[in-house]
């Protein structure tokens, strides 16, 4: 489920580092769990930062990437997610994502039909490496049931938002319940998505 992304064109955004510096990330770079991706958080809604894909919590004693997705249906049921909902929301910006369908043996590329980037809802946290005292910002993408277009190739999809709705997801004055409800009420319309064969493995 969305284990590989294309970050895409980034010349229009500056990545803000934790020490206050900034830089422009590489264009069209690929991203996998464990990669650093551009995100905007509710803690710094006016800045684009780079967080590691794969949420790490204080209970983790080593770096891993298993917590890369959070099902929207489980946000208030799983402690790892419920502790962050309403407190640590983020939005991930990517140009496209890739989905492998094992029955068809085909990898599909999914992007917006208008060529604009995807904005995907997520949750974030800062992990402390107790051996080195290094802080690592991490996140997980939220997934939702598929719309009719994605249902033909997979049973889940990222929680994709319109750019105008990003501000609500990272609005700290709204409760977690309000923000998740809004997210679930506005699924990405199938006509907004372009799905093409990236690689036929047969």
Secondary structure as the mmCIF struct_conf table of DSSP 4:
data_model
#
loop_
_struct_conf.conf_type_id
_struct_conf.id
_struct_conf.beg_label_comp_id
_struct_conf.beg_label_asym_id
_struct_conf.beg_label_seq_id
_struct_conf.end_label_comp_id
_struct_conf.end_label_asym_id
_struct_conf.end_label_seq_id
STRN STRN1 UNK A 4 UNK A 6
TURN_TY1_P TURN_TY1_P1 UNK A 11 UNK A 12
STRN STRN2 UNK A 15 UNK A 16
HELX_LH_PP_P HELX_LH_PP_P1 UNK A 17 UNK A 17
TURN_TY1_P TURN_TY1_P2 UNK A 18 UNK A 19
BEND BEND1 UNK A 20 UNK A 20
STRN STRN3 UNK A 22 UNK A 23
HELX_LH_PP_P HELX_LH_PP_P2 UNK A 24 UNK A 26
TURN_TY1_P TURN_TY1_P3 UNK A 27 UNK A 28
STRN STRN4 UNK A 30 UNK A 32
TURN_TY1_P TURN_TY1_P4 UNK A 33 UNK A 34
BEND BEND2 UNK A 35 UNK A 35
STRN STRN5 UNK A 36 UNK A 41
BEND BEND3 UNK A 42 UNK A 44
TURN_TY1_P TURN_TY1_P5 UNK A 45 UNK A 46
STRN STRN6 UNK A 48 UNK A 48
STRN STRN7 UNK A 49 UNK A 53
BEND BEND4 UNK A 54 UNK A 54
TURN_TY1_P TURN_TY1_P6 UNK A 58 UNK A 59
BEND BEND5 UNK A 61 UNK A 62
STRN STRN8 UNK A 69 UNK A 71
HELX_RH_3T_P HELX_RH_3T_P1 UNK A 72 UNK A 74
TURN_TY1_P TURN_TY1_P7 UNK A 75 UNK A 77
BEND BEND6 UNK A 78 UNK A 78
HELX_RH_AL_P HELX_RH_AL_P1 UNK A 79 UNK A 82
TURN_TY1_P TURN_TY1_P8 UNK A 83 UNK A 87
BEND BEND7 UNK A 88 UNK A 88
STRN STRN9 UNK A 89 UNK A 94
BEND BEND8 UNK A 95 UNK A 95
STRN STRN10 UNK A 96 UNK A 101
TURN_TY1_P TURN_TY1_P9 UNK A 102 UNK A 105
STRN STRN11 UNK A 106 UNK A 112
TURN_TY1_P TURN_TY1_P10 UNK A 113 UNK A 114
BEND BEND9 UNK A 115 UNK A 115
HELX_LH_PP_P HELX_LH_PP_P3 UNK A 116 UNK A 117
STRN STRN12 UNK A 118 UNK A 129
TURN_TY1_P TURN_TY1_P11 UNK A 130 UNK A 133
STRN STRN13 UNK A 134 UNK A 145
HELX_LH_PP_P HELX_LH_PP_P4 UNK A 146 UNK A 147
HELX_RH_AL_P HELX_RH_AL_P2 UNK A 148 UNK A 151
TURN_TY1_P TURN_TY1_P12 UNK A 152 UNK A 153
BEND BEND10 UNK A 155 UNK A 155
STRN STRN14 UNK A 156 UNK A 158
STRN STRN15 UNK A 160 UNK A 161
HELX_RH_3T_P HELX_RH_3T_P2 UNK A 163 UNK A 165
HELX_RH_AL_P HELX_RH_AL_P3 UNK A 166 UNK A 169
TURN_TY1_P TURN_TY1_P13 UNK A 170 UNK A 170
TURN_TY1_P TURN_TY1_P14 UNK A 172 UNK A 173
BEND BEND11 UNK A 174 UNK A 174
HELX_RH_AL_P HELX_RH_AL_P4 UNK A 176 UNK A 185
BEND BEND12 UNK A 186 UNK A 186
HELX_LH_PP_P HELX_LH_PP_P5 UNK A 187 UNK A 189
HELX_RH_3T_P HELX_RH_3T_P3 UNK A 190 UNK A 192
STRN STRN16 UNK A 193 UNK A 200
#
